[in-house]
Structure formats: structure tokens, C-alpha cells
């Protein structure tokens, strides 16, 4: 599992670092590649048998569909940050803070919602493994995004 997550972190590093330099179409392709790689990694680390897979993946696809909406919100916020970086005002900074905290809260709420579904359909152990992997993946992505954004000044 450790090696698999390290491979995903390396992929995230390349994808996240390249995203700001690309067009919207290229960014969407990177995001699709990241989702495909994430699914491949999760397939490996979850180590589910056939019946477990049949229960887990539909739940995960629903989760991922909702997560895409939150990621769109985050991308829009980062775009606004970049557009206002040179002339940041207190009002803009306050709005960005509010939006950032709201997105993180929604992401946590979403993960709790779907971990509950995984617990009910499979088991708490499977849910814990998934949440642990999801946290590691998201932390890697968040770190790469943070490295690309200059601090507000």
C-alpha cells in the first residue's frame, strides 16, 4: 500500500504542478487522468473481492461525482485568487477564506456521508481503509496545490 500511495503522490505532483500552466481543456484532461490513476490506486489498496467490489464501486462513483463538484468550486476559488493576487483587498481575502473553509467543511461532510454508506454496505474496516487512502491521496493533492500558490501579500 505504501508504495502504491507513493506512486500516486508522484503522479499528483506532476499533475498539480502542471495544471496552472495549461488551458482549461488540458486541465480537464489532467483531472480525468488523476481520477483514473486514483481509481487504479484504490483498486490496489482496497484489495476487495468480487462481491465487495460490486458493493464498493457504485458507492465510490457516487462519492467521486459529488467530489468533482467540490473540486470545481476549489478550482474556481484558486482562479479568483490568481486573478486578484496582485491587487488583493481585505474584502477579497475575506471572501476567499470563507469559500476555502466552506469547501473543506463540505469535503469532510461528503467523506463522512460516504464512509457511512461503505460501513453499512461492507464493513467499518473497509470504510476505514478507504477513508485512510482517500485522506492520503487528498493530502498529496492539497500539498501540491499549496506549493503552487504564493502566499497572500
C-alpha positions in Angstrom: 0.0 0.0 0.0 2.8 2.4 0.9 4.5 2.0 -2.5 1.2 2.4 -4.3 0.3 5.7 -2.4 3.8 7.0 -3.1 3.3 6.4 -6.8 0.0 8.3 -6.7 1.7 11.2 -4.8 4.3 11.4 -7.5 1.6 11.5 -10.2 -0.3 14.1 -8.2 2.9 16.2 -8.1 3.3 16.2 -11.8 -0.4 16.8 -12.5 -0.9 19.6 -9.9 2.3 21.3 -10.8 1.5 21.4 -14.5 -2.2 22.4 -14.2 -1.8 26.2 -13.8 0.2 26.4 -17.0 -2.3 24.6 -19.2 -5.6 25.7 -20.8 -8.9 24.7 -19.4 -9.1 21.7 -21.8 -5.6 20.5 -20.7 -6.6 21.0 -17.0 -9.7 18.8 -17.5 -7.6 16.1 -19.1 -5.2 16.2 -16.2 -8.1 15.9 -13.8 -9.5 12.9 -15.7 -6.1 11.3 -15.7 -5.8 11.9 -11.9 -9.3 10.4 -11.4 -8.3 7.3 -13.4 -5.0 7.0 -11.5 -6.8 7.4 -8.2 -9.2 4.6 -9.1 -6.4 2.3 -10.1 -4.6 3.0 -6.8 -7.7 2.5 -4.8 -8.4 -0.8 -6.6 -5.0 -1.9 -5.5 -5.1 -0.7 -1.9 -8.7 -1.6 -1.2 -8.0 -5.3 -2.1 -11.7 -6.1 -2.4 -13.0 -9.5 -3.6 -15.7 -9.7 -6.3 -18.8 -9.2 -4.1 -17.1 -6.4 -2.1 -16.2 -4.7 -5.3 -19.7 -4.9 -6.6 -20.9 -3.1 -3.4 -18.0 -0.6 -3.1 -17.5 0.9 -6.6 -21.0 2.2 -7.1 -20.8 4.0 -3.8 -17.3 5.3 -4.7 -18.6 6.5 -8.1 -21.4 8.5 -6.4 -18.8 10.0 -4.0 -16.5 10.9 -6.8 -19.3 12.6 -8.8 -20.0 14.8 -5.7 -16.3 15.4 -5.1 -15.9 16.7 -8.7 -18.4 19.5 -7.8 -16.3 20.5 -4.8 -13.1 20.3 -6.8 -14.8 22.6 -9.4 -15.5 25.1 -6.5 -11.9 24.8 -5.4 -10.6 25.4 -8.9 -12.8 28.5 -9.3 -11.6 29.8 -5.9 -7.9 29.3 -7.0 -8.7 31.1 -10.3 -10.2 34.0 -8.4 -7.2 34.0 -6.1 -4.8 34.2 -9.0 -6.8 36.9 -10.7 -6.7 39.0 -7.5 -3.3 38.2 -6.4 -1.6 41.4 -7.5 -4.3 43.6 -6.0 -5.7 41.6 -3.1 -8.0 43.6 -0.9 -9.3 42.7 2.6 -12.8 42.0 1.2 -11.4 39.6 -1.5 -9.2 37.9 1.1 -12.2 37.5 3.5 -14.3 36.0 0.7 -11.6 33.6 -0.3 -11.1 32.5 3.3 -14.9 31.9 3.7 -15.1 29.9 0.5 -12.0 27.9 1.3 -13.3 26.9 4.8 -16.7 26.1 3.3 -15.2 23.8 0.7 -13.1 21.9 3.3 -16.2 21.5 5.5 -18.2 20.2 2.6 -15.4 17.8 1.7 -15.3 16.4 5.2 -19.1 16.1 5.3 -19.1 14.3 2.0 -16.4 11.8 3.1 -18.4 11.1 6.3 -21.6 10.6 4.3 -20.0 8.0 2.0 -17.9 6.3 4.7 -21.2 5.6 6.4 -22.5 4.1 3.3 -19.4 1.9 2.9 -19.7 0.9 6.6 -23.3 -0.2 6.1 -22.8 -2.0 2.8 -19.4 -3.6 3.6 -17.9 -3.1 7.0 -16.3 -0.5 9.2 -12.9 -1.9 8.4 -13.3 -1.4 4.7 -14.6 2.1 5.3 -11.6 2.9 7.5 -9.2 1.6 4.8 -10.9 3.7 2.2 -11.0 6.8 4.3 -7.3 6.4 5.2 -6.4 6.0 1.5 -8.7 8.9 0.5 -7.1 11.2 3.1 -3.6 10.3 1.9 -4.5 11.0 -1.7 -6.2 14.2 -0.9 -3.4 15.4 1.3 -0.9 14.8 -1.5 -3.1 16.8 -3.9 -3.6 19.6 -1.4 0.1 19.8 -0.8 0.9 20.1 -4.4 -1.7 22.8 -4.9 -0.4 24.7 -1.9 3.2 24.5 -3.2 2.0 26.2 -6.5 0.2 29.1 -4.8 2.2 32.0 -3.5 1.2 33.3 0.0 -1.2 36.3 0.0 0.5 39.6 0.5 
